[in-house]
Amino acid sequence: MDLLESIGPLMKRLRISAISYLNTAPLMWDFEHGDAASETRSDFDIAYTLPSQCAASLRQGSADIGIIPAAAYTSIPDLAILPGVAIASRRAVRSILLVSNVPLEKIRTVALDTSSMTSVALTKTLFAKWWGGGRTFTAMDPDIEQMLNRCDAGLVIGDPALKIDRSRYLTYDLAEEWVRLTGKPFVFAFWAVRQEALQDASRDLDLAPIFQDSRDHGLRPESLDHIAREWAPRLGLSTAEVKSYLTQNIHYSLDPDCLDGLHLFYRYAHECGAIPSAPQLFFLDAAKAAVI
């Protein structure tokens, strides 16, 4: 028996596709900071991109784990959700905005930043179910000046939305509108893993606690101070604004209330034709049992 046979099959490093926005920074804490980072990263390869590209990477098989837009879960087979962690909101989120020069009832054309499938689906659902249908939607780059040159309103998400000068425009916070109309939180994204990838991963790698612990460590006061100092100059915000966004506007738990809101979003968005189906949610524990 040679050496390779004696140590068994080599385990594959799982490939993570993460979002390059401020709201993901606490989730990635253990992968980027402190003594835990080198140990945690030894099991993973990490790439940063836009939410829609996270979904595309999972769909194409070029990533094994991704923090995907909730809407993308409806169109990618064989995914299991890592329980307990989300990018959600129970109130105004500040980073998902419909920006307009005209009142809501006068909007007829909408430019969509397609960086997130979920925000696009939410926009279409809000119009179809509550604000009135018949709008025309056009995909555009997230340049609000160009958007409003061509359309009545523009959907802007993520860090670009945080930098919008709200004194210049009418703005509608889509999470705030969803909560007002439904009484439920809104879930924008969560971690999901390709079940096929679990077959080649170490059986000792318990993914859910790794990602939950990273979130918990990233939300410690000293971690938030570090993130705020790092991100504030990038976004042209104060450290207080960054910390307020991460602690007041973003909710990082996929708890029962958020799951209720997620199911409701899937049902309404499917009814409006904004997503192809209202899927059942399949979580990692069930996936591990099926694989093992």
Secondary structure as UniProt FT lines:
FT   HELIX           3..7
FT   STRAND          14..19
FT   HELIX           22..28
FT   HELIX           29..32
FT   HELIX           34..41
FT   TURN            42..43
FT   STRAND          44..49
FT   HELIX           51..60
FT   STRAND          65..69
FT   HELIX           70..74
FT   STRAND          79..89
FT   STRAND          96..100
FT   HELIX           104..106
FT   STRAND          109..112
FT   TURN            114..115
FT   HELIX           117..126
FT   HELIX           127..131
FT   STRAND          136..139
FT   HELIX           144..150
FT   STRAND          153..157
FT   HELIX           158..162
FT   TURN            166..167
FT   STRAND          170..173
FT   HELIX           174..182
FT   STRAND          186..194
FT   HELIX           195..198
FT   TURN            199..200
FT   TURN            203..204
FT   HELIX           207..218
FT   HELIX           221..235
FT   HELIX           239..244
FT   HELIX           245..249
FT   STRAND          251..253
FT   HELIX           256..271
FT   TURN            272..273
FT   HELIX           284..291
//
